[in-house]
Amino acid sequence: MEIKKTATAGTLESSDAYVVAEPFDTLEVDLTSVVYEQFKDEIISQVKAVTDALGVSKAKITINDRGAVDCVIRARVETALKRAGGEM
């Protein structure tokens, strides 16, 4: 999937994540999280799983995580990417 524009998903509420997806030359993930030290690797792994499934290789994904569980992170990333790719 080609990322064509900037799009967002989620909120900054507790137990949610705010995700911004935008066009970029490579795949870059910028993560800010209240549980960064404990779960940064798991969160990045969830993001990579979504990008792999959607075939996204060029995008900047910025995540502000407020303690979201894995399924919420995956859903927010998928929604932001699909919106940015013009599928939603």
Number of C-alpha atoms within 10 A of each C-alpha: 17 16 23 17 15 18 20 21 19 20 15 13 12 11 14 18 26 21 26 23 28 20 19 15 9 11 14 14 15 12 15 15 17 15 13 15 8 10 13 15 11 12 22 15 14 18 22 18 14 18 21 12 11 14 11 17 17 17 24 20 24 18 25 19 25 19 19 21 13 14 10 15 26 20 18 25 28 21 21 24 34 20 20 23 20 15 10 9
